[in-house]
Structure formats: structure tokens, C-alpha cells
Amino acid sequence: MSKAIILFGHGARNPDWAQPFHRIRASMERQQPGVLIELGFLELMRPTLDEAIDGLVARGANEISIVPIFMAAGSHIKKDLPLMVGSALDRHPDLAVEIAAPVGEADYVIDAMAKYALN
């Protein structure tokens, strides 16, 4: 099995908005060289989530973890994302997909933000 990760974000009109996503991916690649990582966006930016999934499958991934780079699980995470994953599974029936909790809900991320805000 080949595992991959998608950093999933909302997207924005300003391309600079995605810079933190690129920095997260670069940090992950430094920490675990060779890991398959792709960015995927809901709207306004590319690659779309569908493009990211299709590209990773084309590179041999058959297990994908989608990590929402969102503060909390709103309607995009609770409704839109599962529908998009369902569509991808229709295209790739042998694919296994896990949706992680939004990064902003992790206790150590909240603690890091609190530490940052206090400084």
C-alpha cells in the first residue's frame, strides 16, 4: 500500500493565501522524506481536491489521509468534504480515504496558538 496525505484548504483569490500550505508541506517533507503530499482546495485555487486525489492515485497512492487546514469543522468539512470524497471513491473504488479532524481542533495546535497570542 502506498499512503499519501492531502492538506485540504478552502482556497482564496489571492495566491499568497496558500503560502502557509506550501510551508506546511515543506516541513512535512523535511520530517519524512519521500512521503506523498499534495495540496487540495475547495474553491478558487488549484489543485482542486479532485485533482489532488486523482494525481496521487496516478502516482500509486491507494490510501489517502485528508487533513483539513481549517480551524473547526463547519459545513465545508461536515457536508461538502464527505460528498467530494464519495465522488472520488466512485472514480477510484480501490482507494481508502480517511478524513482527519480539522487541524485547529488539535489540543497542541490550540496550545501553540495560545502561546503565540500571549507573546
C-alpha positions in Angstrom: 0.0 0.0 0.0 1.2 3.5 -0.8 0.0 6.2 1.6 -0.5 9.8 0.8 -1.6 13.0 2.5 -3.7 15.9 1.2 -3.6 19.2 3.0 -7.1 20.5 2.3 -7.9 24.2 2.4 -10.8 26.5 1.4 -8.9 28.5 -1.2 -8.8 32.2 -1.9 -8.4 34.6 -4.8 -5.1 35.8 -3.6 -2.4 33.2 -4.4 -0.3 34.4 -1.4 -3.0 32.9 0.8 -1.7 29.4 0.1 1.8 30.1 1.3 1.3 28.6 4.7 0.1 25.4 3.0 3.4 25.2 1.0 5.3 25.8 4.2 3.5 23.0 6.0 4.1 20.6 3.1 7.8 21.6 3.0 8.1 21.0 6.8 6.4 17.6 6.4 8.8 16.6 3.6 11.8 17.6 5.7 10.5 15.5 8.6 9.6 12.5 6.5 11.3 12.5 3.1 9.5 10.6 0.4 6.1 11.0 1.8 3.4 11.7 -0.9 1.8 15.1 0.0 -0.5 17.2 -2.2 -2.4 20.3 -1.6 -6.1 20.4 -2.5 -8.6 23.2 -2.4 -12.3 23.5 -2.1 -12.6 26.5 -4.4 -10.8 29.4 -6.2 -7.4 27.6 -6.2 -5.8 24.6 -7.8 -5.3 21.8 -7.5 -8.9 21.1 -6.5 -9.4 18.2 -4.1 -10.5 16.0 -7.1 -7.3 16.9 -9.0 -5.2 16.2 -5.9 -6.8 12.8 -5.3 -6.6 11.8 -9.0 -2.9 12.9 -9.1 -2.0 10.9 -6.0 -3.8 7.8 -7.3 -1.9 8.2 -10.6 1.4 8.3 -8.5 0.4 5.0 -6.9 -1.4 6.0 -3.8 -4.2 3.7 -2.6 -4.6 5.2 0.9 -5.1 8.9 1.4 -5.5 10.9 4.6 -7.1 14.3 4.1 -6.1 16.8 6.7 -8.4 19.9 6.7 -6.3 23.0 7.4 -9.4 24.6 9.0 -9.9 26.0 12.5 -13.1 23.9 13.1 -15.5 21.5 11.4 -18.1 23.8 9.7 -20.3 22.9 6.8 -17.4 22.6 4.4 -15.9 19.8 6.5 -19.2 18.2 7.7 -21.1 18.3 4.4 -19.0 19.3 1.3 -15.9 17.3 2.0 -17.7 13.9 2.5 -19.6 14.4 -0.7 -16.3 15.2 -2.6 -14.7 12.1 -1.1 -17.7 10.0 -2.1 -17.3 11.2 -5.7 -13.6 10.3 -5.6 -14.4 6.8 -4.3 -16.8 6.3 -7.2 -13.9 7.1 -9.5 -11.3 5.1 -7.5 -13.2 2.1 -5.9 -10.0 0.6 -4.5 -8.9 3.8 -2.7 -9.1 4.1 1.1 -9.7 7.7 2.3 -9.6 8.9 5.9 -10.7 12.4 6.9 -8.8 13.8 9.8 -10.2 16.3 12.3 -9.5 19.9 11.3 -6.1 21.0 12.4 -7.5 23.8 14.5 -9.2 21.3 16.8 -6.0 19.6 17.9 -5.1 20.4 21.5 -1.4 21.0 20.8 -2.3 23.4 17.9 -4.6 25.3 20.2 -1.8 25.5 22.8 0.6 26.7 20.2 -1.8 29.4 19.1 -2.4 30.5 22.7 1.4 30.6 23.3 1.8 32.7 20.2 -1.0 35.1 21.2 0.5 35.5 24.7 3.9 36.6 23.4 
